[in-house]
Amino acid sequence: MPGDTGAVARELRRIRSEGSNESCKVRVARVANRQAGRVATYQFARLGAGRSSIHDWVAAGYLHEVMPRVYGVGHVASSREADLWAAVLYAGPGAALSHLTAAWWRGLVAFPGSAIHVSTARSCISAPGVIVHGRWTDHDRVIVRGVPTATVADSLLGLAACTPDLVLVRKALARIEYAHGTLDVASVRAACGRGRAGSARLNLALADYDAGLGDANGPLEDDFFVFCKRRVRKGVPIPQLNARIGDVIVDAYFPDHGLVVELDGDANHRTPVQRRRDRRREAILRSHGLEVLRYDWVLLKREPELVEADLLRALARRRMRES
């Protein structure tokens, strides 16, 4: 793992190669621009700024402490990238986004959580809004959208360590395959190890995930996909999620049976306009010779036996029609 952020290393190489006579303040600003406006105390010395310079810049309003030992340069305007960089810099040289935050930053989960997770090989206590995971040695980090981040395998392991939701981990695996066309299972398994937090849950997810889950758009579709997968032996096939039929995108589609399942969340199906849109969509789907079923979260969660029986009857009915 690199001992310092790449921005400082690149700046020092540039100074040496060009023989730059720029002022220390300009060098600090250049590094800050690569780090979303944030610079850590340990970086100042390497850029030629001593404690007296830092003190003077703080007094003049050029530096603003945003976290212990981390400063905003020129301003304290917050942004997603600035907050992530501040957390990484706070954790020290070689730190990276990890766990739920790394998975979210990579687009593997939809929500970042209430705190930023970072990992470091150094001893560093957590801070308000930042959870620091120590003893992170012999791990690589990569730059993802401009911010040092744990590798895919380590991001997945960290995600599995900080959530009890096995479906969330399976979906993260599926999103990798959906986005990149393949999942390097060997490298993910290699990240697991005896005594490493999250290993058992990640191995369970690897043993039972499906790339189709990567198409899910929200927890209700996640739940329906898992609902179907658990009933494959009973005759329920795996549906295509968010499939396009003509100009309509449907929640779940069983193409071999000409059957569509629409899943009604409270947010998108409550107003008269939304209900009229639903009826119009159903009419279009029926014009394609499709049958449409409709379930909501309450039915799926509280009466799964009813949904199962209704879905199996519809599938059997469609099989008879096609035969």
SVG drawing of the C-alpha trace seen along z (x, -y; Angstrom):
<svg xmlns="http://www.w3.org/2000/svg" viewBox="-57 -37 72 66">
<polyline fill="none" stroke="black" stroke-width="0.4" points="0.0,0.0 1.4,-3.4 2.7,-5.3 1.2,-8.7 -1.6,-10.0 -0.8,-10.0 -1.4,-13.7 1.5,-14.6 3.8,-12.1 3.0,-13.4 3.5,-17.0 6.9,-16.2 8.0,-14.4 6.9,-17.4 8.8,-19.8 12.0,-17.7 11.7,-17.2 10.8,-20.8 12.9,-22.5 9.8,-24.4 10.3,-27.7 6.6,-28.0 5.7,-29.1 4.8,-26.5 1.3,-28.0 0.8,-27.3 2.0,-23.7 -0.5,-23.2 -3.3,-24.6 -2.3,-22.3 -2.5,-19.2 -5.8,-20.4 -7.3,-20.7 -6.6,-17.0 -8.1,-16.1 -11.4,-18.0 -10.0,-20.9 -8.6,-19.0 -5.1,-18.6 -3.8,-16.8 -1.2,-18.0 1.2,-15.2 1.2,-16.4 2.2,-20.0 5.7,-19.1 6.4,-17.2 5.2,-20.2 7.5,-22.5 5.1,-24.1 6.1,-24.2 4.0,-24.7 4.4,-28.4 3.1,-28.6 0.0,-26.5 -0.6,-28.7 -0.4,-31.9 -2.7,-30.5 -5.3,-29.5 -5.1,-32.9 -5.5,-34.5 -8.5,-32.3 -6.7,-30.5 -6.9,-27.1 -10.0,-25.9 -9.9,-22.8 -12.7,-20.4 -11.5,-17.4 -8.6,-16.9 -5.4,-17.3 -7.4,-17.9 -7.9,-21.3 -10.0,-22.8 -7.8,-25.0 -9.3,-28.4 -12.8,-27.4 -14.8,-24.8 -17.6,-24.2 -18.7,-20.6 -19.3,-18.1 -19.5,-14.4 -15.9,-14.1 -14.6,-16.6 -16.2,-14.6 -14.7,-11.4 -11.3,-12.8 -11.3,-14.4 -12.1,-11.0 -9.3,-9.3 -6.8,-11.9 -7.8,-11.8 -7.0,-8.1 -3.5,-8.8 -1.1,-7.9 -2.2,-4.8 -5.9,-4.9 -8.8,-4.2 -12.6,-4.1 -13.8,-0.7 -16.7,1.4 -20.2,0.0 -18.7,-3.3 -16.4,-1.7 -19.3,0.5 -21.5,-2.5 -18.8,-4.6 -18.3,-1.8 -22.0,-1.7 -22.5,1.8 -25.2,0.6 -27.7,-2.2 -27.1,-4.0 -23.9,-5.2 -25.0,-4.7 -24.8,-7.2 -21.0,-7.3 -18.0,-7.1 -15.9,-3.9 -12.2,-4.1 -9.4,-1.5 -5.8,-2.1 -2.8,-0.2 -2.1,-2.9 -3.5,-3.4 -6.3,-6.0 -9.5,-6.3 -12.9,-7.0 -14.3,-10.5 -17.8,-11.8 -19.2,-10.7 -16.1,-8.6 -15.6,-4.9 -11.9,-3.9 -11.0,-0.3 -7.4,0.4 -4.8,3.1 -5.5,2.9 -2.1,4.3 -1.0,6.0 -4.0,4.6 -4.0,2.6 -6.1,-0.5 -7.1,-2.0 -8.4,-5.3 -12.1,-5.2 -13.7,-8.4 -10.8,-10.3 -10.8,-8.9 -8.5,-6.1 -10.8,-3.1 -10.4,0.6 -10.2,3.1 -13.4,4.8 -12.7,7.9 -11.9,6.0 -14.9,3.7 -17.2,6.8 -15.6,8.3 -16.0,5.1 -19.6,4.8 -20.3,8.3 -18.7,7.5 -20.9,4.5 -24.3,5.7 -26.4,8.7 -28.4,8.4 -27.2,11.3 -29.4,10.2 -27.6,6.8 -24.3,8.7 -25.7,10.9 -27.0,7.9 -23.5,6.2 -22.0,9.4 -24.7,9.3 -24.1,5.6 -20.4,6.3 -21.3,9.0 -24.1,6.8 -21.7,3.8 -18.5,5.7 -19.9,8.9 -18.0,11.1 -17.2,11.6 -13.8,12.7 -15.0,15.2 -11.4,16.5 -10.1,13.1 -13.2,12.5 -12.8,15.8 -9.1,15.1 -10.0,12.0 -11.8,14.2 -9.8,15.8 -10.0,17.4 -10.9,14.9 -11.5,12.1 -14.7,10.3 -17.4,10.8 -15.7,14.0 -18.5,16.4 -21.3,14.1 -19.4,13.3 -18.8,17.0 -22.6,17.7 -23.4,14.9 -21.0,16.3 -22.6,19.8 -26.0,18.4 -26.1,15.3 -27.6,14.6 -26.5,12.0 -30.1,11.2 -30.4,9.5 -28.2,6.7 -31.2,5.5 -33.3,4.9 -34.4,1.4 -35.2,1.1 -35.8,3.4 -39.3,4.6 -37.8,6.0 -34.9,7.5 -37.5,9.3 -39.5,10.6 -36.4,11.9 -35.4,13.8 -39.0,14.9 -38.9,16.5 -35.5,18.0 -36.5,19.8 -39.4,21.4 -37.7,22.6 -38.2,26.2 -41.9,25.6 -42.1,24.4 -41.5,20.7 -38.9,19.6 -36.4,16.8 -37.9,13.6 -36.2,10.8 -36.3,7.6 -36.9,4.2 -37.4,5.8 -38.5,3.7 -41.6,4.8 -42.3,2.3 -42.2,-1.1 -43.0,0.3 -40.5,1.3 -42.0,3.9 -40.9,4.9 -40.7,8.6 -41.2,10.6 -41.5,14.3 -40.9,14.4 -41.5,18.1 -45.0,17.8 -46.1,14.3 -46.5,13.2 -45.7,9.9 -45.7,9.1 -45.9,5.4 -44.8,4.6 -46.5,1.7 -44.5,-0.4 -46.3,-3.1 -44.4,-5.9 -45.3,-5.3 -48.8,-3.9 -50.9,-6.1 -52.2,-9.1 -54.9,-9.1 -52.4,-10.0 -50.2,-7.1 -53.1,-4.7 -54.2,-5.9 -50.7,-5.4 -50.7,-1.8 -54.0,-1.0 -52.7,-2.3 -49.5,-0.3 -51.6,2.9 -53.7,2.2 -50.6,1.9 -49.2,5.2 -52.4,7.0 -52.3,5.8 -49.0,7.8 -50.9,10.9 -49.4,10.7 -51.1,11.4 -50.4,8.9 -50.3,9.7 -49.9,7.1 -48.5,7.5 -47.5,5.0 -45.0,5.2 -47.6,6.2 -48.8,9.2 -45.2,10.3 -44.0,10.1 -47.1,10.9 -48.9,13.4 -46.2,15.1 -48.2,18.4 -51.1,16.4 -48.7,14.8 -47.0,18.2 -50.3,19.9 -51.6,17.1 -48.3,17.0 -48.2,20.7 -51.8,20.8 -51.0,18.0 -47.9,19.8 -49.9,23.1 -52.6,21.2 -50.1,19.6 -48.4,23.0 -51.8,24.5 -52.5,21.6 -49.2,22.0 -49.4,25.7"/>
</svg>
